[in-house]
Amino acid sequence: MKKNADSPVQMLYPMEMHPYLLLLFYFVFLMTMNTNAQVKNDKWLEDLLRNQASPLLQSVLDRPEEYRYQVIYTRIDRDANNQPHFTNYYLNVDNERYFYPASMVKLPTALVALEKINSLKQKGIDKYTAMLTDSSYSGQTAVIEDSTSPTGLPFIDHYIKKIFVVSDNDAYNRLYEFCGQQYLNETLWAKGYKDMRITRRFVKMTFEENKHTNQIRFVKDGHTIYTQPPATSKAQFDFSKKILMGHAHWDADDNIINEPYDFTMHNKATLEDLLLMMRSILFPQSVAPQRRFALTEDDYQKLYQYMSEKPSESRYPQYDTSAFFDSYTKFFFFRDGERKIPDYIRSFNKTGWSHGFLTDVCYIVDFKNNVEFMLSGNIYVNSDGVLNDNKYEYKEIGYPFFREVGEKIYQYELQRKRSHRPNLEQWKLKYD
């Protein structure tokens, strides 16, 4: 065999090898290279975060396998016509590395619900029409009133508000039921979000029960004007890849099980898809038409309001701000220490937290300094390796991680040169 100094195989194995062994080794080598290649990293971003980082942040960055962190910083540059142009910088981003999305699935569910209700306008209904949910299968519950809404009745727009302002679980469950499991997933897959999977409500139910969704009635002036029958999902999910986490977990009956927790059939998303989905709302023209949702101008404006509204600004619902403080769902910058959000900064975002995972995808606007950027990230903080024990280092590690990463990006944004200052007037909104 002719030796080639540029051959990785020859460099690693200089001795003569049987051709078949050599071929096998080379195949394994290429597979390893492909596995490494799927992780996206930009040294510039890592250097920025490590520069004068706290011991806590340095410790997290040094242990990517333990903390499973991912960060995407999206720089936004405006042209002379104020059109935005986006550049993503990545740290440890790997679409094959599972993270539990938790409440992040409320984002696509809300968008699909809006698209679906818009498709039913010929029925004389919209997102403001009273939506009454019946019980049609085991485990289901009915909803015929909502004391937190301005009308005393539940409706889709109000559910969406509660989802974004405080990440309300029941609101998500009701939109999941309106969409139906099959319609929800197949709509997302058709838009190219093929790595996304939403299989369950956030309430104790079996996998089979989650396939069944309730009958729903839309009512005006006391009269039912449209009934959506109960549905049974026939969505085809790929559960071939086992997803096991930790070394033990507590089961639904509060028994300790000394085996890893199985996420194989749980909800699933990638950070890159969630970022793209957020961009499709905030900057729809920057995303390919097939990746967008069929929304009205009012849909967009209400989403902008709800994604950035503080609990203290909401009249319906009126929240107890000792429990739902203004930074309750704002992980980047503010959640650590329940920090006050300056009046000149708004975060348009969605967060998720559960099972030791924390995720935030946000668009930050600073009206005072004319700064804008997007920041997406997640982290896993579960040092004891036990799932469902409610012992996670959110306060000790998770929230401080988001605060410091956010602050470093923000400080960079404050000093970086721009060819054109952004006009951010469209993001100055009125709240309740």
Steps between C-alpha positions, in 0.01 A plus 500: 500500500634843409555715806349847499615750760165679475294191579347507851506123502870487417584765758322304772610156392839519329547120497373289213137388545280246327295688233168390652606610848620827356166554326313422822715738700457776245120455509500530881723806472260669257203419724683660793577807293133529397387467861731780606399711202136512610595711805504868406762718669636848437825565682425874498187447711673268743789745541254783565320303772820376663664843512488611866230242569404426858624173653146365470475573126851366438407181683187454289681571172769247594241222540282489188415131541370548853305821446400430137489875438432653160518869407410680177571872477328666204654830393259731319631761255263744334554635150424852377130404469491365857472143371654250743777258406583211732823322591498207741792408726492162671637339813462124551184486284410145404159407362565137593550580870163468670369760740155494651325806350242529780287812442683587178244279321238759590650725232427273201168393653384862525604568140326193363188588701495846342547356152221250560248752635576727204418211266157472664392861448231388253333336801453846649758453777835652588752508785268721706197267475413319824647149485343240731685173549308182577620172648497222242745232621658370818719751681348800323347800677250759383534880497189716465613821674812701573484749784833655390373611157327834432184316386501228766527244219803319357622591152814432297654847514476502879660157524787624285549802723526277809746271321746781430460724805536227767532173301161370617475120470121471481491756218744283306294188568190666356678608183649150463144366518372754248778417255490124554821300523504389136413839350753673726793279406420457133466878461845550653657224292350643179670832580837327524518463879553125463706464820213634709267266686210592731339192649349610830314749713652627825276295725517141623381290204606185320645505150173358368291764680713775346414370153135583571384863504175651618189615324503880482210742452522862385220711642357847426218660696428171672469307172740238370609605151765236437583165659835331448457127566740305720806372316730199522853547375652267243824697481800282422785578741851363476592362841785283371770698681499440874543812715605414855616755759644476851545185706171503698158664507179530699198354322144634491415314820794653691711186490876527447607301193872431477507525122548790259195711416361423154430804281459293182129577457508849650476835327803595293643805323834645391632838603556598138138424407371701796719795399379481140140481621550810714651681203200399287281699741722802564649531152276294271652633178840366607373141500408287199122510436458128561644535852254773601154474652179637343445787742311828477647840578303501825649159586850639463427810708342299781792256502746791527302640792465174689860386444634823654230585755593492868260332745461833684369658177220249452142582601348175370624287666609709797798318647639479851837662428660350810471163323501622140760775520592691184807288420318171567538382138804711402799269554761698309613796714218526748368178663811453717422682824161611362663809352298806398467545124593856393217691332710548186560127444253241374549128460274333241541138595383155604654290774472143622613327818453148632697183587814708555490662155473875446447661157449858382464633145478878498524819298641786708424865421669792679324822399740722694816378327347386169611142548331182379605136480367148544632252753406135540630251749442208730671316783451183708554531876445174683810412702353198681391333177151431637202613293165614642641566848457879465864544599654697218759780511285760326584778746856393573619443139225531238374855551850642567617336175226675301566831674874504436479376141235764431702777661812414300312509171325823601829671591643395165193639323530833680849562364492340154496726194198502272477632145139601560322569828182292528161667512324310779178700519283203396588325825368779723167344591202577719427256781194440718 
